[in-house]
Structure formats: C-alpha cells, structure tokens
C-alpha cells in the first residue's frame, strides 16, 4: 500500500516532470534509496526500453514486494496522470485555437525543461568524486548531444566500458 500511495502522490504531484520529484521523494523524503542507489537504478532504467520513471517504479516495487509491489507502484504512478491526460486532451480539443491556451502549454513545456535540468544536476552531484563515472557521462554527452551519434550504438559501447570501470573500482 505504501508503494501504491507513494507513487500515486508522485504521479499526481509531478505530472509532466516526474523524475526530479521522484529523486526527492525516493531519496530525501521516503529514504527508500540512497543517492548512489538512485543513480545506479536510474542508469539501469534508462537503458531499458520504456519510460525511465515507469521502469523506476517497477524496479523499486520489485525490489521491495516482488510482482505485487511492481504492479502497485506502476498503477499508483500512472493512475492520476492518465486521468489528467484524458481531461487535458478534451480541454485542448475544445480550446486549441485560443492563444492563451497555446501560451499555457508553452509555459508548461518550459517548466518541464527546467525540472529536467535541475534533476540532471542532482544526479551528477554524487558522481563528482568518481572520475571514471564523470568520464563516461562526458563521453555520452559528447557522443549524443554534440556529435549527434545514435543513442543505441553509443550505449552499446559505453555500457560495457562503464561496467568494467565500476567493477575495477569495486575491487
């Protein structure tokens, strides 16, 4: 029940920008994960197909309560946003020609972008004492953002390198 209600509130509060709030709720408020565990689990969830926050809810639910926990966390996460999307779709369909509505949606997009930048900063902070991790992050950024290489080949190269470096540092 805690997984369901925790992710239900997360889905309701953070509609459109769940990842920044997820870190705050899961690490700082509920203390279900440490900052390092969050970064590691998020890294795995980003590599898996599907939405990062969806994968994160399923992974965390599985960790604590198995399949039932995964379902509870997932259903909690998607219940409110699904209803909100349907209601916004109906609203937008009826008011899409209104310039105020266009400005509203533009503002929402800007707020989501700001939340994404804030979350990226929080995720990078635990890595600041890990030079190998910083190198992988920088290589990924250069490859994808600057050189415009495709995500999948970049991940297929960087993931084994990252795993090797993590294994070496753990020894």
HUNOR-V156379 format. One record per backbone hydrogen bond with DSSP energy under -0.5 kcal/mol. NH is the residue of the N-H (numbers start at 1). CO is the residue of the C=O. Records with the same first field share a line. If there is no record, write none. Layout:
NH=CO, CO
This chain:
5=1
6=2
7=3
8=4
9=5
10=6
11=7
12=8
13=9
14=10
15=12
17=14
21=17
22=18
23=19
24=20
25=21
26=22
27=23
28=23, 24
29=24
30=25
32=26
33=26
38=34
39=35
40=36
41=37
42=38
43=39
44=40
45=41
46=42
47=43
48=44
55=51
56=52
57=53
58=54
59=55
60=56
61=57
62=58
63=59
64=60
65=61
66=62
68=65
69=65
70=66
71=67
72=68
73=69
74=70
75=71
76=72
77=73
78=74
79=75
80=76
81=77
82=78
83=79
84=80
85=81
86=82
87=83
88=84
89=85
90=86
91=87
92=88
93=89
94=90
95=91
96=92
98=95
102=98
103=99
104=100
105=101
106=102
107=103
108=104
109=105
110=106
111=107
112=108
113=109
114=110
115=111
116=112
117=113
118=114
119=115
120=116
121=117
122=118
123=119
124=120
125=121
126=122
127=124
128=124, 125
129=126
130=127
131=129
134=130
135=131
136=132
137=133
138=134
139=135
140=136
141=137
142=138
143=139
144=140
145=141
146=141, 142
147=142
149=143
154=150
155=151
156=152
157=153
158=154
159=155
161=157
162=158
163=159
164=160
165=161
166=162
167=163
168=164
169=165
170=166
171=167, 168
